[in-house]
C-alpha cells in the first residue's frame, strides 16, 4: 500500500488560501485519477481539486467550511502496491495554534470594561485580509487571532510589539483586544486608511423578507467597503460624440460576425482606447503601496461582467496594448462567455491594472463606480443615446442629432489628482471621437 497526499494547490497570484466548500468524495470511496475530490473557493473563483492517482480516499484532514493555506495537505489517498508512507501527524501545527487561539481570545459574549467599545464583529473566513502584503512578520497564531477578531493588516501593523525586534506576540494582541482599542482609529501614516467602523444594527419589520447573502455577494460587499476606506474616490466626466464609431460598427458588424463567429461590440473599442491612453498617461496604470508607487509595466484591463445570479465578476484581459482590435475582441468575448458559465481559471481574474465597466449595457447614462483594489482607476461608459447637440462647423454652429455617451474615470486621489484624471479621460474622448472610420478589421 502507498499513500498519496492531496495538496491545496496554488490558484493564482496573490492567493494564499482557499475555503473547502464541499467534499465530493467520502472516506472509503474508490476514486480514479482526475476524479474531482473537493470543491474549493477563494475570493476570486470557485474550482475543483482532482485526484492525483487511482485509489481509495483514506482520510480527510479538514471539514467543509475550513480555510486552508496553499500547499497544505487536505486529504490522503491509498493505492495498491508500494511501501507504506509514514502516518500523518494527528494535529498539524496550524490546527494546534488555531485551537490555542480559540481558547486564548476573549469570548465575543464577554462584556468589556465600562467605557470601552466592543470590537468583535461577525466575520466569515473570507473576510480576513491578505497579510502577505505586510512587511511585518506575524506568527500563524497571531494571524489566527486577528482573522477571528476581524482585525485588518493595516490595523495590526500599528499595534506595538514586545517581542524580538518589535515582533507582535499573542499577549500583545490580547492586551490590545482587552483594552478595546481595535474599534478606535489606530495611528496612521498618510498612506494608510482608517479602519471601517461597525455597521449599524438593522431591524426587520413585519412582512420584510430576509435573504441570506451568498458567498460571492459577501465577498463583493467586503471588497467595496475596503476600497472606499482605502482610496479617496474622485470622478471626472466627459461627453463623447460616438456617431463615427456607431456608423463604423453598423457597417462592419455583420460581416465580422459571419467571418469570426463573435459579435463586434463597443466594449472592444473602449478597451483599445484605454490601452492607447495609458501609453500617454502611465501613472493611471499603477498601485499605491504605503509610501511607494508601483508603476505597472503591463496593461491588464479588468472587464466587469454581470452574472446570471446578479453578482459581478471581473475577468482580466492581459496585455491589451499588445493586441490588435481582433485580438481584443476574441479575448474579451471568450472571457465574458466563460465568466457567465463559471468556467474561469483563477489567473484569469487576477493581475488587473485598471478596470472598465459598461454601465450602458443596462441603460444607465452615467455612473461613479468603485475602484477595484489595488488599482487606482476605473473607467465607466454610459448608454449611447441619440440627442440634439450643437455642431460646430466652418460656416457656423448648427443643431444635429448625434449619438452621445458619458464617459467617466473614478480614481484614487492619493495618486491621481484632478489634472491627471481630467487629462486621461479627455484624451480617451479624443481617441474615440477621432476614430478612423476607414479602418478594417
C-alpha positions in Angstrom: 0.0 0.0 0.0 1.2 3.5 -0.7 -0.2 6.8 0.5 -0.5 10.0 -1.6 -1.1 13.5 -0.4 -3.8 15.7 -1.8 -2.4 19.3 -1.6 -4.2 22.6 -1.6 -3.0 24.0 -5.0 -1.8 27.5 -5.7 -4.8 29.0 -7.6 -3.2 32.2 -8.9 -1.0 35.1 -7.9 -1.7 36.7 -4.6 -4.0 33.8 -3.5 -2.6 32.3 -0.3 -5.6 30.3 1.0 -8.9 28.7 -0.1 -12.0 27.6 1.6 -13.3 24.0 1.3 -16.9 24.3 0.3 -17.9 20.7 -0.4 -16.2 17.3 -0.3 -17.3 15.4 -3.4 -15.9 12.1 -2.1 -16.1 10.5 1.3 -13.7 8.4 3.3 -13.5 4.9 1.9 -14.7 5.9 -1.6 -12.8 4.4 -4.5 -11.7 7.1 -6.9 -9.9 7.3 -10.2 -7.2 9.7 -11.3 -8.6 13.1 -12.3 -11.9 12.4 -10.4 -12.9 15.6 -8.6 -12.5 15.2 -4.9 -13.4 18.5 -3.4 -14.8 21.9 -4.3 -12.9 24.9 -3.1 -13.4 28.7 -3.2 -11.2 31.7 -3.0 -12.1 35.4 -3.0 -11.7 35.2 -6.8 -13.1 32.0 -8.2 -14.5 28.5 -7.4 -12.7 25.4 -8.5 -12.3 21.6 -8.0 -9.3 19.6 -7.0 -8.9 16.3 -8.9 -7.4 13.1 -7.6 -3.7 12.7 -8.4 -4.0 8.9 -8.6 -6.3 5.9 -8.6 -7.0 4.6 -5.1 -9.2 4.9 -2.1 -9.8 8.0 -0.1 -8.3 7.2 3.3 -8.6 10.4 5.4 -9.9 14.0 5.2 -7.9 16.5 7.2 -10.3 19.4 7.1 -14.1 19.8 7.3 -16.3 21.7 4.9 -16.1 25.4 5.6 -12.4 25.3 6.7 -10.0 27.8 5.2 -6.7 26.1 4.3 -3.3 27.7 3.3 -1.9 26.9 -0.2 0.5 23.9 0.0 -1.2 22.2 3.0 -2.2 18.6 2.8 -6.0 18.3 2.9 -6.5 14.5 2.3 -4.8 11.2 1.9 -5.4 8.6 -0.8 -4.1 5.0 -0.5 -3.2 3.0 -3.6 -2.3 -0.7 -4.2 1.4 -1.5 -4.3 4.4 0.4 -3.0 5.6 0.9 0.6 3.5 2.4 3.4 4.1 6.0 3.9 4.6 7.2 7.5 1.5 8.1 9.5 0.5 11.7 9.2 0.6 13.8 12.4 -2.7 13.8 14.3 -2.7 17.5 14.5 -0.8 20.0 12.3 0.8 23.0 13.9 -1.7 25.2 12.3 -4.6 23.3 13.8 -3.0 23.4 17.3 -2.4 27.1 17.0 -5.9 27.7 15.8 -7.3 25.8 18.8 -5.0 27.7 21.1 -6.1 30.9 19.6 -9.8 30.0 20.1 -9.1 29.4 23.8 -7.0 32.5 24.2 -9.3 35.0 22.6 -11.9 36.5 24.9 -15.4 35.4 24.0 -17.5 37.7 21.9 -20.2 37.4 24.5 -18.0 38.6 27.4 -18.6 42.2 28.4 -15.7 44.6 28.2 -14.9 47.1 31.0 -17.2 50.1 31.3 -16.5 52.9 28.8 -14.8 50.6 26.3 -16.3 49.6 22.9 -16.8 46.0 21.9 -14.6 45.2 19.0 -15.7 41.8 17.8 -17.9 41.5 14.7 -19.3 38.5 13.0 -17.0 37.6 10.1 -16.5 34.8 7.6 -13.2 33.3 6.7 -13.2 35.3 3.5 -13.3 38.5 5.5 -9.7 38.0 6.7 -7.4 40.3 4.7 -4.2 39.4 2.9 -1.3 39.5 5.5 1.2 38.8 2.7 1.2 42.5 1.8 2.6 43.4 5.2 6.4 43.8 5.7 6.0 42.8 9.3 6.3 39.2 10.4 3.3 37.6 12.2 3.1 34.1 13.6 0.3 31.8 12.5 -1.2 32.1 16.0 -1.3 36.0 15.8 -2.8 35.8 12.3 -5.4 33.3 13.5 -6.5 35.6 16.3 -6.5 38.6 14.0 -8.7 36.8 11.5 -11.1 35.7 14.2 -11.4 39.2 15.5 -11.7 40.9 12.1 -8.5 43.0 12.6 -7.2 44.3 9.3 -3.4 44.1 8.4 -3.2 47.9 8.5 -4.6 48.0 12.0 -2.3 45.1 13.0 0.7 46.9 11.7 0.1 49.7 14.2 -0.1 47.6 17.3 3.2 47.9 19.3 5.0 44.6 19.8 7.2 43.5 22.7 8.8 40.5 21.0 12.2 40.3 19.5 12.8 43.2 17.0 9.4 44.6 17.9 7.6 41.4 16.9 3.9 41.3 17.8 3.2 38.5 20.3 0.0 36.8 21.3 0.0 38.6 24.6 0.4 42.0 22.8 -2.6 41.3 20.6 -4.8 40.0 23.5 -3.9 43.1 25.6 -4.9 45.3 22.6 -8.2 43.5 22.4 -8.8 43.6 26.1 -8.3 47.4 26.1 -10.9 47.8 23.4 -8.6 49.7 21.0 -9.4 47.6 17.9 -12.5 49.8 17.4 -10.6 53.0 17.6 -8.6 54.5 14.8 -5.0 53.4 15.0 -2.1 55.7 14.5 -1.6 56.0 10.7 0.8 57.2 8.2 -0.7 59.4 5.5 -0.8 56.5 3.1 -2.9 54.3 5.4 -6.7 54.3 5.6 -8.8 54.3 8.8 -10.4 51.0 9.8 -14.0 50.8 8.8 -16.5 51.5 11.6 -19.0 48.8 12.6 -22.2 48.8 10.5 -25.3 49.9 12.3 -27.8 47.2 13.5 -30.7 46.9 11.2 -34.1 45.6 12.3 -36.6 43.8 10.1 -40.2 44.9 10.1 -43.3 42.7 9.7 -43.7 41.5 6.1 -40.0 42.0 5.3 -38.2 39.2 3.6 -34.7 38.2 4.8 -32.4 36.8 2.1 -29.1 35.3 3.1 -26.2 36.7 1.0 -24.4 34.1 -1.0 -20.6 33.8 -0.7 -19.8 35.9 -3.7 -22.1 38.7 -2.6 -20.4 38.8 0.8 -17.0 39.0 -0.9 -18.2 41.8 -3.2 -19.6 43.7 -0.2 -16.3 43.3 1.7 -14.2 44.5 -1.2 -16.4 47.5 -1.9 -16.2 48.7 1.8 -12.5 48.0 1.8 -12.0 50.1 -1.4 -13.9 53.1 -0.1 -12.0 53.1 3.1 -8.7 52.7 1.3 -9.0 55.2 -1.6 -10.3 58.7 -1.6 -12.5 58.5 -4.7 -12.9 61.3 -7.2 -14.8 61.0 -10.5 -14.3 63.1 -13.7 -16.8 63.1 -16.6 -16.7 64.0 -20.3 -19.3 63.7 -23.0 -18.3 61.8 -26.2 -19.7 62.0 -29.7 -19.9 58.3 -30.6 -21.5 58.9 -34.0 -18.5 58.0 -36.2 -17.9 54.8 -34.2 -21.6 53.8 -34.3 -21.8 54.2 -38.1 -18.5 52.3 -38.5 -19.7 49.4 -36.3 -23.0 49.2 -38.1 -21.1 48.9 -41.4 -18.8 46.1 -40.3 -20.5 44.1 -37.5 -22.5 41.7 -39.7 -19.5 40.7 -41.9 -17.3 40.5 -38.8 -19.7 38.1 -37.0 -20.0 35.9 -40.1 -16.2 35.7 -40.5 -15.1 35.4 -36.9 -18.1 33.8 -35.2 -18.3 36.5 -32.5 -20.0 39.8 -32.1 -18.2 43.1 -32.5 -19.2 45.3 -29.6 -18.4 48.9 -28.4 -16.6 47.3 -25.4 -13.8 46.2 -27.7 -13.2 49.8 -28.9 -13.3 51.1 -25.3 -10.6 48.6 -24.3 -8.4 49.6 -27.2 -8.9 53.3 -26.3 -8.0 52.7 -22.7 -4.8 50.9 -23.6 -3.7 53.7 -26.0 -4.4 56.4 -23.4 -2.4 54.6 -20.8 0.7 54.8 -23.0 0.4 58.6 -22.7 -0.6 58.7 -19.1 1.0 55.6 -17.4 0.6 56.9 -13.9 -3.1 55.9 -14.1 -1.9 52.3 -14.6 -0.4 52.0 -11.1 -0.9 51.0 -7.5 -0.2 52.6 -4.1 1.9 50.5 -1.6 2.3 52.5 1.6 4.6 55.3 0.6 5.6 53.8 -2.7 4.1 53.9 -6.2 4.1 50.7 -8.2 4.0 51.7 -11.9 2.7 48.7 -13.8 4.6 47.6 -16.8 1.8 45.5 -18.3 -1.6 46.9 -19.4 -4.1 44.3 -18.0 -7.6 45.6 -18.2 -10.4 44.1 -16.0 -13.8 43.9 -17.6 -16.8 43.9 -15.3 -19.2 41.1 -16.3 -22.7 40.7 -14.8 -23.5 37.1 -14.0 -27.0 35.4 -14.2 -27.1 35.3 -10.4 -27.0 39.1 -10.4 -23.4 39.1 -9.0 -20.4 40.7 -10.7 -17.1 39.2 -11.7 -14.1 41.0 -13.3 -12.1 38.8 -15.7 -8.8 40.4 -16.8 -7.6 40.8 -20.4 -3.8 40.6 -20.3 -1.5 42.8 -22.3 -4.3 44.7 -24.1 -1.8 47.2 -25.6 -0.1 44.3 -27.5 -3.3 43.0 -29.1 -5.0 44.0 -32.3 -8.7 45.0 -32.2 -9.5 41.5 -33.4 -7.3 40.0 -30.7 -9.1 42.2 -28.1 -12.5 41.1 -29.4 -11.6 37.4 -29.2 -10.1 37.6 -25.8 -12.8 39.7 -24.2 -15.7 37.7 -25.7 -14.1 34.4 -24.6 -13.6 35.6 -21.0 -17.1 37.1 -20.8 -18.7 33.9 -22.0 -16.8 31.6 -19.7 -17.4 34.0 -16.8 -21.1 33.6 -17.2 -20.6 29.8 -17.3 -18.4 29.8 -14.2 -15.5 28.4 -16.1 -12.8 31.0 -15.5 -9.4 30.0 -14.1 -8.0 31.8 -11.1 -5.3 33.6 -13.0 -7.9 35.0 -15.5 -9.4 37.2 -12.8 -6.2 38.4 -11.2 -3.4 40.8 -12.2 -5.6 43.6 -13.4 -4.1 47.1 -13.6 -7.2 49.1 -14.5 -10.9 48.3 -14.9 -13.6 49.0 -17.4 -17.3 48.8 -16.5 -20.0 49.3 -19.2 -23.0 50.8 -17.4 -24.7 51.5 -20.7 -25.5 47.7 -21.1 -28.3 48.3 -18.6 -29.4 51.7 -19.9 -27.6 53.7 -17.3 -26.3 57.0 -18.8 -23.5 57.7 -16.2 -22.1 56.4 -13.0 -19.3 56.6 -10.4 -18.0 53.1 -9.9 -15.8 52.0 -7.0 -12.2 51.3 -7.7 -11.1 47.6 -7.9 -8.2 47.5 -5.4 -5.2 47.7 -5.6 -5.8 49.6 -8.8 -6.1 53.4 -8.8 -8.7 53.9 -11.6 -11.8 52.5 -13.2 -13.4 53.7 -16.4 -17.2 53.7 -16.8 -19.1 54.1 -20.1 -22.8 55.0 -20.1 -25.5 54.3 -22.6 -25.1 55.6 -26.2 -28.2 57.7 -26.9 -29.3 60.0 -29.8 -29.6 63.6 -28.7 -29.8 67.0 -30.3 -26.5 68.7 -29.9 -24.7 71.8 -31.1 -22.4 71.0 -34.0 -19.5 73.4 -34.8 -18.7 73.8 -38.5 -16.7 76.1 -40.8 -19.9 78.1 -41.6 -21.1 78.4 -38.0 -22.9 76.3 -35.5 -25.9 74.1 -36.2 -28.2 71.7 -34.3 -27.9 68.0 -35.2 -28.9 64.5 -34.0 -25.8 62.7 -32.7 -25.0 59.5 -30.8 -23.7 60.8 -27.5 -22.3 59.0 -24.4 -21.0 60.0 -21.0 -17.5 58.7 -20.1 -16.2 58.8 -16.5 -13.0 58.0 -14.7 -13.1 57.3 -11.0 -9.6 57.5 -9.5 -7.7 57.2 -6.3 -6.9 60.8 -5.2 -3.9 59.6 -3.2 -2.0 59.2 -6.5 -4.2 60.6 -9.3 -5.0 64.3 -8.9 -7.7 66.2 -10.8 -5.4 67.3 -13.6 -4.1 63.9 -14.4 -7.6 62.3 -14.1 -9.0 65.0 -16.4 -6.3 64.7 -19.0 -6.6 61.0 -19.1 -10.4 60.9 -19.6 -10.3 63.8 -22.1 -7.6 62.1 -24.2 -9.7 58.9 -24.3 -12.6 61.1 -25.6 -10.4 62.5 -28.3 -9.3 59.0 -29.4 -12.9 57.8 -29.6 -14.2 60.9 -31.5 -11.2 60.8 -33.8 -11.7 57.1 -34.6 -10.6 56.2 -38.1 -13.8 55.1 -39.9 -11.7 53.9 -42.9 -10.0 51.1 -40.9 -10.8 47.5 -41.5 -10.9 44.6 -39.0 
